[in-house]
């Protein structure tokens, strides 16, 4: 019962930390920095210009991903009990933006931003991102266009902020998109007719080795080892984040306090695992000494040491090595 209670309390802290993280990422100036380095449409824009292109307040965990649920969520008609829908997948953040195109035209974009802590959650993260892009495209039918009005499809981005990537991926930004490839002949289609799905992976590195780019901004913002006052100082000085005041500052402080709880829970679990491993090594050594010194069987030695029946097969296997 004690372990269950600890797990529930720890999960509560993690969930609150995750919610704070999403609220900070939803700040339009933070989003502008992310778009500057993720979306080709904004590479020549200033941060202030990009902020002005973000059309609405980002929806945090409000828009469903799967078919049959997206439309109700977007239209604000989803009135189902949240407990019954706890298994429903939603985008972390979803918002729409415009972007300057060629010849003075305006490009319409639908953007999904995900904060991802586990880089290898048991499946290829990139495939999940492809699914999210596909759903953002297919969900437009009946909302952005009807019947055969495929020319009205808006370009979509799925951007992933990966906080704990493997070493080889740290401090990298990688974009995946549809490209034209001539197999026979040489034709050139209008890029806007096929460049409709983009995935961007922003893989953070060490928050002690920050560069003055979007990775450094995010490493500062999401650091678990830096207090709120220090974060605000760096964000204001290096990234001109003057919008981080009021509610954002309160959220940042709350996240820093929660990060201490998440970190301490991790330390406690790590210490518990270390102590358990040490205890197992000591017991294994005692079994071996009793077998050799006293001439008794392994089962008898485990009887004396009061090792539970469910653990004995494990010890017997280790004795063979």
C-alpha positions in Angstrom: 0.0 0.0 0.0 2.9 2.4 0.8 4.4 1.9 -2.6 1.1 2.5 -4.4 0.5 5.7 -2.4 4.0 6.9 -3.3 3.5 6.1 -7.0 0.2 8.0 -7.0 1.8 11.0 -5.3 4.7 10.9 -7.7 2.4 10.7 -10.7 0.5 13.7 -9.4 3.7 15.7 -9.3 4.7 14.6 -12.8 1.2 15.5 -14.2 1.3 19.0 -12.7 4.8 19.5 -14.0 3.7 18.5 -17.4 0.7 20.9 -17.3 3.0 23.8 -16.3 5.4 22.9 -19.1 2.5 23.0 -21.7 1.3 26.4 -20.3 4.8 27.9 -20.7 5.2 26.5 -24.2 1.8 28.1 -25.1 3.3 31.6 -24.6 3.2 33.2 -28.0 6.8 34.5 -27.8 8.1 31.0 -26.9 6.1 29.6 -29.8 7.6 32.3 -32.1 11.1 31.2 -31.2 10.1 27.6 -31.9 8.6 28.5 -35.3 11.6 30.6 -36.2 13.8 27.5 -36.1 11.2 24.9 -37.2 9.1 26.3 -40.0 10.8 27.4 -43.2 8.1 30.1 -43.7 9.4 32.1 -40.8 13.2 31.9 -41.2 13.4 35.5 -42.4 10.9 36.9 -39.9 11.6 38.6 -36.6 10.3 37.1 -33.4 7.8 40.0 -33.1 6.5 39.4 -36.7 6.0 35.7 -36.0 4.1 36.5 -32.8 1.7 38.6 -34.9 1.2 35.7 -37.3 -0.1 33.4 -34.6 -3.8 33.8 -35.0 -5.4 32.4 -31.9 -4.6 31.3 -28.4 -3.1 27.8 -28.5 -5.5 25.1 -27.3 -3.8 23.0 -24.6 -4.9 19.4 -24.4 -8.3 20.3 -25.9 -8.2 18.9 -29.4 -8.6 15.1 -29.9 -6.3 13.4 -32.3 -8.3 10.3 -33.3 -11.0 10.2 -36.0 -14.6 10.9 -34.8 -13.4 13.1 -31.9 -11.5 15.9 -33.6 -14.4 17.9 -35.0 -16.3 17.9 -31.7 -13.2 19.1 -29.9 -12.4 21.9 -32.4 -16.0 23.2 -32.4 -16.2 23.1 -28.7 -19.0 20.6 -28.6 -17.2 17.9 -26.6 -19.3 17.6 -23.4 -18.4 14.1 -22.5 -17.3 13.3 -18.9 -13.5 13.7 -18.7 -13.1 10.6 -16.6 -14.8 8.4 -19.2 -12.5 9.9 -21.8 -9.2 9.6 -19.9 -7.9 7.2 -22.6 -8.5 9.8 -25.4 -5.5 11.1 -27.1 -5.2 14.9 -27.4 -2.6 17.2 -28.9 -0.5 18.9 -26.3 -0.9 22.2 -28.1 -2.7 23.0 -31.3 -3.0 26.4 -33.0 -3.3 28.1 -36.4 -1.1 30.7 -37.9 -0.5 32.6 -41.2 2.8 33.0 -42.9 4.2 35.2 -45.6 4.3 33.4 -49.0 5.7 34.3 -52.4 4.1 37.1 -54.5 2.5 38.6 -51.4 0.2 35.6 -50.8 -0.6 34.3 -47.3 0.0 30.7 -46.3 -2.4 29.1 -43.8 -0.8 26.7 -41.3 -2.1 24.3 -38.6 0.5 23.6 -36.0 0.8 20.9 -33.3 3.4 21.2 -30.6 4.3 18.2 -28.3 6.4 18.2 -25.2 8.0 14.7 -25.0 10.0 13.4 -22.1 10.4 9.8 -23.3 12.3 9.7 -26.6 11.8 5.9 -26.9 8.4 5.2 -25.4 8.2 1.6 -26.8 7.5 2.7 -30.4 9.3 5.0 -33.0 8.3 8.5 -31.9 8.7 9.6 -35.6 5.8 7.3 -36.6 3.6 8.9 -34.0 4.4 12.3 -35.4 3.5 11.0 -38.9 0.2 9.9 -37.6 -0.5 13.2 -36.0 0.3 15.0 -39.2 -2.0 12.6 -41.1 -4.8 13.3 -38.7 -4.4 17.0 -38.9 -4.7 16.7 -42.7 -7.7 14.3 -42.8 -9.6 16.2 -40.0 -9.7 19.3 -42.3 -12.4 17.7 -44.5 -15.7 19.0 -43.5 -14.1 21.8 -41.6 -11.7 23.6 -43.9 -13.0 22.1 -47.1 -15.9 20.0 -48.4 -16.4 17.5 -51.2 -13.4 17.8 -53.7 -12.1 21.2 -52.6 -8.6 19.7 -51.9 -7.0 22.9 -53.0 -8.1 24.4 -49.6 -6.0 21.9 -47.5 -3.8 23.8 -45.1 -0.2 22.8 -44.5 0.4 21.2 -41.1 3.4 21.0 -38.7 3.9 18.6 -35.9 6.8 19.9 -33.7 8.2 17.8 -30.9 10.3 19.2 -28.0 12.2 16.2 -26.7 13.6 16.9 -23.3 15.6 13.7 -22.7 16.9 12.4 -26.0 19.8 9.8 -26.4 23.2 11.3 -26.5 23.5 11.1 -30.3 20.4 13.3 -30.7 21.2 16.0 -28.2 21.4 19.6 -29.4 19.8 18.8 -32.8 16.9 20.1 -34.8 15.7 17.8 -37.6 12.9 18.3 -40.1 11.1 15.6 -42.1 8.9 16.6 -45.1 7.5 15.4 -48.4 9.9 16.2 -51.3 9.7 15.8 -55.1 11.9 13.2 -56.7 12.1 12.7 -60.5 12.6 9.0 -61.3 12.3 9.5 -65.1 12.3 12.9 -66.7 12.5 16.3 -65.1 9.3 18.0 -64.0 8.7 20.7 -61.3 5.4 20.7 -59.5 4.4 23.7 -57.4 5.9 22.9 -54.0 2.7 24.1 -52.2 0.8 21.2 -53.7 2.8 18.5 -51.9 4.8 20.2 -49.1 1.8 19.8 -46.7 3.2 17.7 -43.9 6.3 18.7 -41.8 7.7 17.0 -38.7 10.3 18.8 -36.6 12.2 17.2 -33.8 13.9 19.7 -31.4 16.2 17.5 -29.2 17.4 19.4 -26.2 20.9 19.0 -24.7 22.6 20.0 -21.4 21.1 23.0 -19.8 24.6 23.9 -18.6 25.8 24.2 -22.2 23.3 26.5 -23.8 23.5 28.3 -27.1 21.6 31.5 -27.9 19.1 29.7 -30.1 15.8 28.0 -29.6 17.4 25.0 -28.0 19.1 27.2 -25.4 15.8 29.0 -24.7 14.0 25.7 -24.2 16.8 24.2 -22.1 16.6 27.2 -19.8 12.8 27.3 -19.7 12.5 23.5 -18.9 15.5 23.1 -16.7 15.0 21.1 -13.5 18.2 22.4 -12.0 17.6 26.1 -12.2 15.4 28.3 -10.0 12.7 30.6 -11.5 14.7 33.8 -10.8 17.7 32.6 -12.7 15.6 31.4 -15.6 13.8 34.7 -15.9 17.2 36.5 -15.8 18.6 34.4 -18.7 15.4 34.5 -20.7 15.1 38.3 -20.5 18.8 38.9 -21.2 19.5 36.4 -23.9 16.1 36.0 -25.6 14.3 39.3 -24.8 11.4 37.3 -23.2 9.7 40.4 -21.8 6.4 38.6 -22.1 7.4 36.2 -19.3 5.7 38.2 -16.5 2.5 37.9 -14.6 0.9 34.5 -15.0 3.9 33.1 -16.9 6.3 34.0 -14.1 3.9 32.3 -11.6 3.7 29.2 -13.7 7.5 29.2 -14.1 8.0 29.4 -10.3 5.4 26.6 -9.8 7.2 24.4 -12.4 10.6 25.0 -10.7 9.1 24.0 -7.3 7.5 20.9 -8.8 10.7 20.0 -10.6 12.4 19.7 -7.2 9.7 17.2 -6.2 10.1 15.2 -9.4 13.8 15.2 -9.0 13.6 14.2 -5.3 11.2 11.4 -6.2 13.6 10.2 -8.8 16.5 10.2 -6.3 14.4 8.3 -3.8 13.5 5.6 -6.3 17.2 5.5 -7.5 18.4 5.0 -3.9 15.7 2.3 -3.3 16.9 0.4 -6.4 20.5 0.8 -5.3 19.8 -0.5 -1.8 17.8 -3.4 -3.2 20.6 -4.4 -5.5 23.1 -4.1 -2.6 20.9 -6.3 -0.4 20.5 -8.9 -3.2 24.3 -9.0 -3.7 24.9 -9.6 0.0 22.3 -12.4 0.2 23.8 -14.1 -2.9 27.2 -14.0 -1.3 25.8 -15.4 2.0 24.2 -18.3 0.1 27.4 -19.1 -1.6 29.4 -19.1 1.6 26.8 -21.3 3.4 26.9 -23.9 0.5 30.7 -24.0 0.5 31.4 -23.6 4.3 28.5 -25.6 5.7 27.9 -28.1 3.0 24.2 -27.4 2.8 22.0 -27.1 -0.3 21.0 -23.8 -1.8 17.4 -24.3 -0.8 18.4 -24.9 2.8 20.6 -21.8 2.7 17.6 -19.7 1.4 15.4 -21.2 4.2 17.9 -20.0 6.8 18.1 -16.6 5.2 14.3 -16.4 4.9 14.3 -15.6 1.2 10.7 -15.5 -0.2 9.7 -18.4 -2.5 9.0 -16.0 -5.4 12.6 -14.8 -5.4 14.3 -18.2 -5.1 14.3 -19.0 -8.9 16.0 -15.7 -9.5 18.8 -16.5 -6.9 19.2 -20.0 -8.2 19.8 -18.6 -11.7 22.4 -16.2 -10.4 24.2 -19.0 -8.5 24.8 -20.7 -11.9 26.8 -17.7 -13.2 
